[in-house]
């Protein structure tokens, strides 16, 4: 597996609106919400909103990965939201089942 060229991904993700930036970063191989924020230059709160919106639109799928939560809690988890809430859909950080993989889905025709 090759790692994405972070400079190229950052350059591609630096133009357009927040949704386009997040999509470009996901296409470039961003693997966490923290990476999305770093590569796009967007605040973590805006990345959270963009990922949530793309999920509702059916452009992003969240899949629970089989592992435990990090000891420091959601704030240190790659899928954790900017406010420290779980990004995995758990009702509370203590019940969070683990990290989540974000997958960009193809556009639907129409």
Secondary structure, 3 states (H helix, E strand, C coil): CCCCCHHHHHHHHCCCCHHHHHHHHHHCCCCCHHHHHHHHCCCHHHHHHHHHHHHHCCCEEEEECCCCCCCCCHHHCCCCCCCCCCCCCCCCHHHCCCCEEEEECCCCCC
